[in-house]
Amino acid sequence: MSDESYSYFWWRHHKDASTFIACRDTEDGLWYMPGLGVPIRDPSVYATCLGPVPRCTDTGASIDQ
């Protein structure tokens, strides 16, 4: 995990193959999705982790801004 308090990951949903981003809070270990007010316990039950989201864009801009 990164030194940031949140690490962002791409996921692919098992049922419809749509992709989404979820972030893991490295302090509490729970997963969060934008727009949801509650944590997700284990997204791997219904989705496959595709890998980390780069922290910078192709132009070098930070995604944290």
N, CA, C and O atoms as a GROMACS GRO file, in nm:
protein
  260
    1MET      N    1   0.084  -0.118   0.000
    1MET     CA    2   0.000   0.000   0.000
    1MET      C    3   0.088   0.125   0.000
    1MET      O    4   0.204   0.121   0.043
    2SER      N    5   0.034   0.231  -0.047
    2SER     CA    6   0.110   0.354  -0.054
    2SER      C    7   0.115   0.422   0.083
    2SER      O    8   0.049   0.378   0.177
    3ASP      N    9   0.192   0.528   0.092
    3ASP     CA   10   0.200   0.605   0.216
    3ASP      C   11   0.082   0.699   0.231
    3ASP      O   12   0.066   0.759   0.338
    4GLU      N   13  -0.001   0.715   0.128
    4GLU     CA   14  -0.119   0.800   0.136
    4GLU      C   15  -0.223   0.734   0.225
    4GLU      O   16  -0.219   0.612   0.246
    5SER      N   17  -0.316   0.813   0.279
    5SER     CA   18  -0.418   0.754   0.364
    5SER      C   19  -0.522   0.676   0.283
    5SER      O   20  -0.591   0.589   0.338
    6TYR      N   21  -0.532   0.705   0.154
    6TYR     CA   22  -0.622   0.631   0.066
    6TYR      C   23  -0.544   0.580  -0.054
    6TYR      O   24  -0.459   0.650  -0.109
    7SER      N   25  -0.573   0.456  -0.094
    7SER     CA   26  -0.516   0.399  -0.216
    7SER      C   27  -0.632   0.364  -0.308
    7SER      O   28  -0.726   0.296  -0.268
    8TYR      N   29  -0.625   0.411  -0.432
    8TYR     CA   30  -0.733   0.392  -0.529
    8TYR      C   31  -0.704   0.274  -0.619
    8TYR      O   32  -0.591   0.254  -0.663
    9PHE      N   33  -0.809   0.193  -0.648
    9PHE     CA   34  -0.793   0.074  -0.732
    9PHE      C   35  -0.909   0.064  -0.831
    9PHE      O   36  -1.023   0.098  -0.800
   10TRP      N   37  -0.876   0.016  -0.952
   10TRP     CA   38  -0.978  -0.016  -1.053
   10TRP      C   39  -1.033  -0.154  -1.022
   10TRP      O   40  -0.959  -0.244  -0.983
   11TRP      N   41  -1.164  -0.171  -1.040
   11TRP     CA   42  -1.232  -0.299  -1.019
   11TRP      C   43  -1.320  -0.329  -1.140
   11TRP      O   44  -1.369  -0.237  -1.205
   12ARG      N   45  -1.342  -0.458  -1.169
   12ARG     CA   46  -1.436  -0.500  -1.274
   12ARG      C   47  -1.544  -0.586  -1.208
   12ARG      O   48  -1.515  -0.686  -1.144
   13HIS      N   49  -1.668  -0.542  -1.226
   13HIS     CA   50  -1.783  -0.610  -1.168
   13HIS      C   51  -1.803  -0.745  -1.236
   13HIS      O   52  -1.794  -0.754  -1.358
   14HIS      N   53  -1.830  -0.850  -1.158
   14HIS     CA   54  -1.846  -0.986  -1.214
   14HIS      C   55  -1.968  -1.000  -1.304
   14HIS      O   56  -1.960  -1.066  -1.407
   15LYS      N   57  -2.082  -0.940  -1.268
   15LYS     CA   58  -2.206  -0.963  -1.344
   15LYS      C   59  -2.208  -0.895  -1.480
   15LYS      O   60  -2.244  -0.957  -1.579
   16ASP      N   61  -2.169  -0.767  -1.487
   16ASP     CA   62  -2.183  -0.695  -1.614
   16ASP      C   63  -2.051  -0.644  -1.672
   16ASP      O   64  -2.052  -0.577  -1.775
   17ALA      N   65  -1.940  -0.674  -1.609
   17ALA     CA   66  -1.806  -0.637  -1.654
   17ALA      C   67  -1.782  -0.486  -1.656
   17ALA      O   68  -1.686  -0.439  -1.717
   18SER      N   69  -1.868  -0.409  -1.590
   18SER     CA   70  -1.842  -0.266  -1.580
   18SER      C   71  -1.725  -0.243  -1.485
   18SER      O   72  -1.696  -0.327  -1.399
   19THR      N   73  -1.657  -0.130  -1.501
   19THR     CA   74  -1.544  -0.100  -1.414
   19THR      C   75  -1.580   0.017  -1.324
   19THR      O   76  -1.662   0.102  -1.357
   20PHE      N   77  -1.515   0.020  -1.209
   20PHE     CA   78  -1.536   0.128  -1.113
   20PHE      C   79  -1.410   0.144  -1.030
   20PHE      O   80  -1.323   0.057  -1.028
   21ILE      N   81  -1.402   0.256  -0.964
   21ILE     CA   82  -1.290   0.285  -0.874
   21ILE      C   83  -1.340   0.278  -0.731
   21ILE      O   84  -1.445   0.333  -0.697
   22ALA      N   85  -1.264   0.211  -0.648
   22ALA     CA   86  -1.289   0.210  -0.505
   22ALA      C   87  -1.158   0.245  -0.436
   22ALA      O   88  -1.050   0.213  -0.485
   23CYS      N   89  -1.168   0.310  -0.324
   23CYS     CA   90  -1.047   0.346  -0.251
   23CYS      C   91  -1.045   0.273  -0.117
   23CYS      O   92  -1.148   0.255  -0.052
   24ARG      N   93  -0.926   0.233  -0.079
   24ARG     CA   94  -0.907   0.164   0.047
   24ARG      C   95  -0.844   0.261   0.146
   24ARG      O   96  -0.739   0.320   0.119
   25ASP      N   97  -0.908   0.276   0.259
   25ASP     CA   98  -0.853   0.358   0.366
   25ASP      C   99  -0.748   0.274   0.436
   25ASP      O  100  -0.781   0.174   0.499
   26THR      N  101  -0.623   0.314   0.426
   26THR     CA  102  -0.516   0.233   0.483
   26THR      C  103  -0.515   0.238   0.636
   26THR      O  104  -0.447   0.157   0.700
   27GLU      N  105  -0.589   0.331   0.694
   27GLU     CA  106  -0.595   0.336   0.840
   27GLU      C  107  -0.699   0.239   0.896
   27GLU      O  108  -0.670   0.168   0.992
   28ASP      N  109  -0.820   0.235   0.837
   28ASP     CA  110  -0.922   0.144   0.890
   28ASP      C  111  -0.936   0.016   0.807
   28ASP      O  112  -1.006  -0.076   0.849
   29GLY      N  113  -0.871   0.009   0.690
   29GLY     CA  114  -0.872  -0.111   0.608
   29GLY      C  115  -1.000  -0.134   0.531
   29GLY      O  116  -1.014  -0.237   0.465
   30LEU      N  117  -1.094  -0.040   0.535
   30LEU     CA  118  -1.222  -0.056   0.466
   30LEU      C  119  -1.217   0.008   0.328
   30LEU      O  120  -1.134   0.095   0.302
   31TRP      N  121  -1.306  -0.036   0.240
   31TRP     CA  122  -1.316   0.014   0.103
   31TRP      C  123  -1.431   0.112   0.092
   31TRP      O  124  -1.534   0.095   0.156
   32TYR      N  125  -1.412   0.216   0.011
   32TYR     CA  126  -1.514   0.319  -0.010
   32TYR      C  127  -1.528   0.346  -0.159
   32TYR      O  128  -1.430   0.341  -0.234
   33MET      N  129  -1.650   0.375  -0.202
   33MET     CA  130  -1.676   0.413  -0.340
   33MET      C  131  -1.733   0.554  -0.340
   33MET      O  132  -1.812   0.590  -0.253
   34PRO      N  133  -1.693   0.635  -0.439
   34PRO     CA  134  -1.749   0.771  -0.448
   34PRO      C  135  -1.902   0.765  -0.455
   34PRO      O  136  -1.958   0.684  -0.530
   35GLY      N  137  -1.968   0.849  -0.378
   35GLY     CA  138  -2.113   0.857  -0.380
   35GLY      C  139  -2.183   0.767  -0.281
   35GLY      O  140  -2.304   0.781  -0.261
   36LEU      N  141  -2.113   0.674  -0.219
   36LEU     CA  142  -2.173   0.587  -0.119
   36LEU      C  143  -2.133   0.636   0.020
   36LEU      O  144  -2.018   0.673   0.043
   37GLY      N  145  -2.226   0.635   0.112
   37GLY     CA  146  -2.198   0.684   0.246
   37GLY      C  147  -2.153   0.579   0.345
   37GLY      O  148  -2.127   0.609   0.461
   38VAL      N  149  -2.144   0.455   0.299
   38VAL     CA  150  -2.104   0.346   0.389
   38VAL      C  151  -1.987   0.270   0.327
   38VAL      O  152  -1.974   0.265   0.205
   39PRO      N  153  -1.901   0.212   0.410
   39PRO     CA  154  -1.789   0.135   0.356
   39PRO      C  155  -1.835   0.003   0.297
   39PRO      O  156  -1.943  -0.047   0.330
   40ILE      N  157  -1.754  -0.052   0.210
   40ILE     CA  158  -1.776  -0.184   0.151
   40ILE      C  159  -1.679  -0.279   0.220
   40ILE      O  160  -1.559  -0.254   0.222
   41ARG      N  161  -1.730  -0.386   0.275
   41ARG     CA  162  -1.644  -0.479   0.351
   41ARG      C  163  -1.543  -0.552   0.262
   41ARG      O  164  -1.423  -0.550   0.292
   42ASP      N  165  -1.589  -0.614   0.155
   42ASP     CA  166  -1.499  -0.694   0.071
   42ASP      C  167  -1.546  -0.691  -0.074
   42ASP      O  168  -1.628  -0.774  -0.114
   43PRO      N  169  -1.496  -0.597  -0.154
   43PRO     CA  170  -1.542  -0.588  -0.293
   43PRO      C  171  -1.504  -0.708  -0.378
   43PRO      O  172  -1.562  -0.728  -0.485
   44SER      N  173  -1.408  -0.789  -0.334
   44SER     CA  174  -1.367  -0.905  -0.414
   44SER      C  175  -1.476  -1.013  -0.420
   44SER      O  176  -1.465  -1.107  -0.499
   45VAL      N  177  -1.580  -1.000  -0.339
   45VAL     CA  178  -1.692  -1.094  -0.343
   45VAL      C  179  -1.768  -1.080  -0.475
   45VAL      O  180  -1.817  -1.179  -0.529
   46TYR      N  181  -1.778  -0.957  -0.527
   46TYR     CA  182  -1.856  -0.933  -0.649
   46TYR      C  183  -1.777  -0.865  -0.760
   46TYR      O  184  -1.833  -0.832  -0.864
   47ALA      N  185  -1.646  -0.844  -0.740
   47ALA     CA  186  -1.565  -0.777  -0.842
   47ALA      C  187  -1.421  -0.827  -0.836
   47ALA      O  188  -1.377  -0.882  -0.735
   48THR      N  189  -1.350  -0.807  -0.946
   48THR     CA  190  -1.209  -0.844  -0.955
   48THR      C  191  -1.125  -0.717  -0.955
   48THR      O  192  -1.153  -0.624  -1.029
   49CYS      N  193  -1.023  -0.715  -0.871
   49CYS     CA  194  -0.933  -0.599  -0.867
   49CYS      C  195  -0.843  -0.602  -0.990
   49CYS      O  196  -0.775  -0.701  -1.017
   50LEU      N  197  -0.843  -0.490  -1.064
   50LEU     CA  198  -0.761  -0.480  -1.185
   50LEU      C  199  -0.626  -0.415  -1.159
   50LEU      O  200  -0.535  -0.429  -1.240
   51GLY      N  201  -0.613  -0.344  -1.049
   51GLY     CA  202  -0.486  -0.283  -1.016
   51GLY      C  203  -0.501  -0.141  -0.966
   51GLY      O  204  -0.611  -0.086  -0.969
   52PRO      N  205  -0.392  -0.083  -0.921
   52PRO     CA  206  -0.398   0.052  -0.866
   52PRO      C  207  -0.422   0.158  -0.973
   52PRO      O  208  -0.383   0.142  -1.089
   53VAL      N  209  -0.487   0.265  -0.933
   53VAL     CA  210  -0.507   0.382  -1.018
   53VAL      C  211  -0.382   0.468  -1.006
   53VAL      O  212  -0.340   0.498  -0.894
   54PRO      N  213  -0.322   0.508  -1.118
   54PRO     CA  214  -0.204   0.595  -1.109
   54PRO      C  215  -0.238   0.724  -1.035
   54PRO      O  216  -0.347   0.778  -1.051
   55ARG      N  217  -0.147   0.773  -0.954
   55ARG     CA  218  -0.169   0.894  -0.876
   55ARG      C  219  -0.152   1.020  -0.960
   55ARG      O  220  -0.190   1.129  -0.918
   56CYS      N  221  -0.094   1.006  -1.080
   56CYS     CA  222  -0.074   1.121  -1.169
   56CYS      C  223  -0.129   1.088  -1.308
   56CYS      O  224  -0.131   0.972  -1.350
   57THR      N  225  -0.174   1.191  -1.378
   57THR     CA  226  -0.223   1.175  -1.514
   57THR      C  227  -0.105   1.173  -1.611
   57THR      O  228   0.010   1.190  -1.569
   58ASP      N  229  -0.133   1.154  -1.738
   58ASP     CA  230  -0.028   1.155  -1.840
   58ASP      C  231   0.046   1.288  -1.846
   58ASP      O  232   0.164   1.292  -1.883
   59THR      N  233  -0.022   1.396  -1.808
   59THR     CA  234   0.042   1.528  -1.812
   59THR      C  235   0.121   1.557  -1.686
   59THR      O  236   0.188   1.660  -1.676
   60GLY      N  237   0.114   1.465  -1.588
   60GLY     CA  238   0.188   1.485  -1.463
   60GLY      C  239   0.104   1.548  -1.352
   60GLY      O  240   0.153   1.566  -1.240
   61ALA      N  241  -0.022   1.582  -1.382
   61ALA     CA  242  -0.109   1.641  -1.279
   61ALA      C  243  -0.151   1.535  -1.178
   61ALA      O  244  -0.172   1.419  -1.215
   62SER      N  245  -0.162   1.573  -1.054
   62SER     CA  246  -0.202   1.481  -0.948
   62SER      C  247  -0.353   1.458  -0.951
   62SER      O  248  -0.429   1.552  -0.976
   63ILE      N  249  -0.398   1.335  -0.926
   63ILE     CA  250  -0.540   1.306  -0.919
   63ILE      C  251  -0.598   1.353  -0.786
   63ILE      O  252  -0.720   1.354  -0.769
   64ASP      N  253  -0.514   1.390  -0.693
   64ASP     CA  254  -0.560   1.430  -0.559
   64ASP      C  255  -0.606   1.574  -0.553
   64ASP      O  256  -0.654   1.620  -0.449
   65GLN      N  257  -0.593   1.647  -0.663
   65GLN     CA  258  -0.632   1.789  -0.660
   65GLN      C  259  -0.778   1.807  -0.686
   65GLN      O  260  -0.826   1.920  -0.687
   0.00000   0.00000   0.00000
